[in-house]
Amino acid sequence: MIRQAQEAVRRYLPKGGGKGIALLGLIVVAVWAGSGFYRVQPDEQGVVMRFGAFDRTAPPGLNYHIPWPVESVTTPRVTRINRVDIGFVGAADTPVVTGRVQPARDVLAESLMLTGDENIIDIDVAVFWRIRDAGEFLFNTRNPESTVKSAAESVMREVIGRTPIQPALTEARAQIEQEVRRGTQSIVDQYGAGIEIVQVQLQKVDPPAQVIDAFRDVQRANADRERLRNEAESFRNDIIPRARGEAERLVQEAQGVRESQIARARGEAARFTSVLAAYQVAQDITIRRLYLETMEEILRRNPMILVDDRLQGIVPFLPLGEGAAIPRPAPQGTAPSTRPAPLPPALPQGPGVVQSRNQGITR
């Protein structure tokens, strides 16, 4: 059998003996060495393993490694965005039953969480991640997808545990997403998983289905309370400025009256002082001037009746109509006149003298 094997080998070897064997060996070595060339695509990263242990990573392009069995290469795709769902199973992940794809379903064990004010909330989360370092991704974690899911769920429960239910349902969604992304990234970095958390999306944030009707009633009541509060606030903002404006107007009017009274009083005092000075200089002329000014003011305020002395038998007349002489009150704020009104020693008499009284006719 050995001799037959040797003859078979000789038949396939070229003539020339040892030289043929050497040439064949060189061809085999060249083929083996050429098998070490490999190409890494732009969306991939080459991971070179030497005897099964991680050795280095290779960038996209043409690269070389020691051929098998010394080194081997794995080229995972590092630009593909992967997705992990927490709290629900997507329609694409649900097994096909009776030839149809089942719709997405909730996983209550993952989605029900306790808020900071001790309320239960139903949250569905989608976590998007990609490979940042292929070497760490392949050799530091056994199941990277499960690691991402567990870390994201843990951080989500921590964030929701310190957030009240009302902000979690309304304005705090973006803040919760950012906190969960940062917390999950910190955990996978501690594990050295070579994963980058790209985005965290809250798919659904609702109260549990068993109490959602009662919760909506509470929400409507809170909305009505807020509306009434806003209406009261708007009324307050309308009435208070108007009241302040009215108070300021009254203060300004009172200030104006005060200034007017002070100015009038000062004017009267100055006029009296000037009259006193004139009286001290010329008493007779001053007394006559004061008398004429006083009579002029009296006659201007009272009706006049002209009586001719040649007429006889005049019957007294009591005016009762609109033209009746009615004493006019002095204007408010006018200081009482302190001017003396003495009669002159001699007044001109005769026909055509004009006189006035408040009670009827005077000759």
C-alpha positions in Angstrom: 0.0 0.0 0.0 2.9 2.4 0.7 4.5 1.5 -2.5 1.3 2.1 -4.4 0.9 5.5 -2.7 4.4 6.5 -3.6 3.8 5.6 -7.3 0.6 7.6 -7.4 2.4 10.7 -6.0 5.2 10.3 -8.5 2.7 10.2 -11.3 1.3 13.7 -10.3 4.7 15.2 -9.5 6.6 16.8 -12.5 9.7 15.2 -13.7 12.9 16.3 -12.1 12.5 14.8 -8.6 13.4 17.1 -5.8 13.1 20.3 -7.8 9.5 19.5 -8.6 8.7 18.9 -5.0 10.2 22.2 -4.1 8.3 24.1 -6.8 5.1 22.5 -5.6 5.9 23.5 -2.1 6.5 27.1 -3.1 3.2 27.3 -5.0 1.4 26.0 -1.9 3.2 28.5 0.4 2.4 31.4 -2.0 -1.3 30.4 -2.1 -1.4 30.2 1.7 0.3 33.5 2.1 -2.0 35.2 -0.4 -5.1 34.1 1.5 -4.1 36.6 4.2 -5.4 39.6 2.1 -8.9 40.7 3.0 -11.1 43.8 2.4 -13.0 45.7 5.0 -16.1 47.6 3.6 -16.8 51.2 4.5 -19.6 50.3 6.9 -17.5 47.6 8.6 -14.5 47.3 11.0 -12.1 44.4 10.8 -11.3 42.5 14.0 -8.1 40.4 13.8 -7.8 37.4 16.1 -4.6 35.5 16.7 -5.1 31.9 17.7 -8.7 32.9 18.8 -7.7 35.9 20.9 -8.3 39.5 20.0 -5.2 41.1 18.6 -6.1 44.4 16.7 -8.7 46.2 14.6 -8.4 47.1 11.0 -9.8 50.1 9.2 -11.9 50.0 6.0 -9.9 49.1 2.9 -7.5 46.4 1.8 -5.6 44.8 4.8 -3.5 41.8 5.5 -3.3 39.2 8.3 -1.3 36.0 8.9 -3.3 33.3 7.2 -5.2 30.6 9.0 -4.7 29.0 11.4 -2.6 31.7 12.9 -4.9 34.6 12.5 -8.6 35.1 11.4 -10.7 38.1 10.7 -14.3 39.1 11.6 -15.9 42.2 9.9 -19.0 43.3 11.8 -21.0 46.3 10.5 -20.4 49.3 12.8 -22.7 51.9 11.1 -25.9 49.9 11.2 -28.4 51.3 13.8 -29.8 48.6 16.0 -33.0 48.8 18.0 -34.0 47.4 21.4 -37.7 47.7 22.6 -38.6 47.9 26.3 -42.1 47.4 27.5 -43.5 46.1 24.2 -42.7 43.7 21.3 -42.7 45.2 17.9 -44.7 43.7 15.0 -41.6 42.7 13.2 -40.3 40.8 16.2 -43.6 39.0 16.9 -43.7 35.4 15.6 -46.0 34.6 12.8 -49.1 32.6 13.8 -51.5 31.2 11.2 -49.8 32.8 8.4 -50.2 36.4 9.6 -48.0 38.8 11.5 -49.3 39.5 15.0 -49.6 43.2 16.0 -47.3 44.7 18.7 -48.2 43.8 22.3 -47.3 45.2 25.6 -44.9 43.5 28.1 -46.3 44.7 31.4 -43.4 43.3 33.4 -41.2 45.8 31.6 -43.5 48.8 30.9 -45.2 49.3 34.4 -43.1 51.6 36.5 -43.5 53.6 39.7 -43.2 57.4 39.5 -41.7 59.8 42.1 -45.2 60.6 43.5 -46.1 56.9 43.9 -48.2 56.5 40.8 -48.0 53.7 38.3 -47.3 54.6 34.7 -47.1 52.5 31.5 -44.1 53.4 29.4 -42.8 51.9 26.1 -39.3 52.8 25.1 -37.2 52.2 22.0 -33.4 52.4 22.4 -31.3 52.8 19.2 -27.6 51.8 19.4 -24.6 51.0 17.2 -21.2 49.4 17.5 -18.5 51.9 18.4 -15.6 49.5 18.9 -15.9 46.2 17.3 -13.1 44.5 19.4 -14.8 45.5 22.7 -18.2 44.6 21.2 -17.2 41.0 20.3 -15.1 40.1 23.3 -16.2 42.1 26.4 -19.9 41.2 26.5 -21.6 37.8 25.8 -25.0 39.3 24.7 -24.7 43.0 23.8 -28.4 43.4 22.9 -29.5 42.0 26.2 -26.9 44.2 28.0 -28.3 47.3 26.3 -31.9 46.4 27.2 -31.1 45.6 30.8 -29.1 48.8 31.3 -31.7 51.0 29.6 -34.6 49.5 31.6 -32.7 50.0 34.9 -31.9 53.6 34.1 -35.5 54.3 32.9 -36.9 53.0 36.2 -34.4 55.1 38.1 -35.4 58.3 36.2 -39.1 57.7 36.4 -38.7 56.9 40.1 -37.7 60.5 40.8 -40.1 62.2 38.3 -43.8 63.0 39.2 -46.4 61.5 36.9 -47.7 64.8 35.6 -44.4 66.1 34.1 -43.7 62.6 32.8 -46.9 62.7 30.8 -46.4 66.2 29.5 -43.4 68.5 29.3 -40.6 66.2 30.8 -40.6 63.6 28.0 -37.5 65.1 26.2 -35.6 65.5 29.5 -36.4 61.9 30.4 -35.1 60.7 27.1 -31.8 62.6 27.5 -31.3 61.3 31.1 -31.9 57.7 30.0 -29.5 58.0 27.1 -26.8 59.4 29.2 -27.3 56.9 32.0 -27.4 53.9 29.7 -24.2 55.1 27.9 -22.4 55.4 31.2 -23.3 51.8 32.1 -22.2 50.2 28.8 -19.0 52.3 29.0 -18.3 50.8 32.4 -18.8 47.3 30.9 -16.5 48.1 28.0 -19.2 46.9 25.6 -18.0 49.1 22.7 -21.5 50.3 22.1 -22.8 53.9 21.5 -26.4 54.8 22.5 -27.6 56.9 19.6 -31.1 57.8 20.8 -33.8 56.9 23.3 -37.5 57.4 22.2 -40.5 57.2 24.5 -43.1 55.4 22.4 -46.0 55.6 24.8 -46.4 57.2 28.2 -49.9 56.5 29.7 -51.5 55.5 33.0 -52.4 51.8 33.3 -55.3 50.7 31.2 -57.3 49.8 34.3 -57.4 53.4 35.6 -57.0 55.4 32.4 -60.7 56.6 32.5 -60.5 57.9 36.0 -57.1 59.5 35.2 -58.6 61.3 32.3 -61.4 62.6 34.5 -58.7 64.0 36.9 -56.9 65.5 33.9 -60.1 67.3 32.8 -60.7 68.6 36.3 -57.1 69.8 36.5 -57.6 71.5 33.1 -60.8 73.2 34.4 -59.0 74.3 37.5 -56.1 75.8 35.5 -58.6 77.6 33.2 -60.5 79.1 36.1 -57.2 80.2 37.7 -56.1 81.8 34.5 -59.4 83.7 34.2 -59.2 84.9 37.8 -55.6 86.0 37.2 -56.6 87.9 34.0 -59.4 89.6 36.0 -57.0 90.5 38.7 -54.5 91.8 36.2 -57.3 94.0 34.7 -58.9 95.3 37.8 -55.9 96.1 39.9 -54.2 98.4 37.4 -57.4 100.3 36.8 -57.9 100.7 40.6 -54.3 101.9 40.9 -54.8 104.3 38.0 -58.0 105.7 39.6 -56.3 106.1 43.0 -53.4 107.9 41.3 -55.9 110.2 39.4 -57.6 111.1 42.7 -54.3 111.8 44.3 -53.3 114.0 41.4 -56.6 115.9 41.6 -56.2 116.4 45.3 -52.7 117.6 44.8 -53.9 120.0 42.2 -56.7 121.4 44.5 -54.1 121.7 47.3 -51.7 123.6 45.1 -54.6 125.8 43.8 -55.8 126.7 47.3 -52.2 127.4 48.4 -51.6 129.7 45.4 -55.0 131.4 45.9 -54.3 132.0 49.6 -50.9 133.4 48.8 -52.4 135.7 46.2 -55.0 136.9 48.6 -52.4 137.5 51.3 -50.2 139.4 48.8 -53.2 141.5 47.6 -54.2 142.3 51.2 -50.6 143.3 52.0 -50.5 145.6 48.9 -53.9 147.1 49.9 -52.7 147.7 53.4 -49.6 149.4 52.1 -51.7 151.6 49.9 -54.1 152.3 52.8 -51.3 153.4 55.0 -50.1 155.8 52.3 -53.5 157.3 51.3 -56.4 156.3 53.5 -59.2 158.3 51.9 -58.4 157.3 48.3 -58.0 153.7 49.4 -61.3 153.5 51.2 -63.1 155.0 48.3 -61.5 152.6 45.9 -62.4 149.7 48.1 -65.9 150.9 48.3 -66.3 151.2 44.5 -64.7 147.8 43.9 -67.0 146.2 46.4 -70.2 147.8 45.0 -69.1 146.9 41.4 -68.8 143.2 42.5 -72.2 143.3 44.3 -74.0 145.0 41.4 -72.5 142.5 39.0 -74.0 139.6 40.9 -77.5 141.1 41.5 -80.3 142.2 39.1 -80.7 146.0 38.7 -83.9 148.1 38.5 -83.7 151.7 37.2 -86.3 154.0 38.9 -87.0 157.5 37.9 -87.7 159.9 40.8 -90.4 161.7 38.7 -92.6 158.5 38.8 -95.2 158.4 41.5 -97.1 155.6 43.2 -94.7 152.8 42.4 -96.0 149.5 43.9 -93.4 147.3 45.4 -92.6 144.3 43.2 -91.7 140.9 44.4 -89.9 138.9 41.6 -91.1 135.3 41.6 -90.1 134.2 38.0 -86.8 133.1 36.5 -85.5 136.6 36.7 -85.8 136.7 40.4 -82.7 137.8 42.2 -81.3 134.7 43.9 -78.2 135.1 46.0 -75.3 133.2 44.4 -73.1 131.2 46.7 -69.4 132.0 46.6 -67.3 129.5 44.7 -65.8 126.6 46.6 -62.4 127.1 47.8 -62.7 131.0 47.7 -61.5 132.6 50.8 -63.9 135.1 52.3 -63.3 138.6 51.4 -61.6 140.6 54.2 -61.8 143.9 52.4 -63.6 146.6 54.4 -66.5 148.2 52.7 -67.1 151.5 54.5 -69.4 154.1 53.1 -68.0 157.3 51.9 -69.0 160.4 53.8 -71.0 161.8 50.9 -72.5 160.0 47.8 -74.0 161.8 44.8 -77.8 161.9 44.8 -80.3 162.6 42.1 -82.3 161.1 39.3 -80.9 158.1 37.5 -79.0 156.7 40.5 -78.6 152.9 40.2 -79.2 150.9 43.3 -79.6 147.2 44.0 -81.2 145.0 46.6 -81.9 141.3 46.9 -85.5 141.8 47.9 -87.5 143.9 45.4 -87.6 147.5 44.3 -85.6 150.4 45.7 -86.1 154.0 44.9 
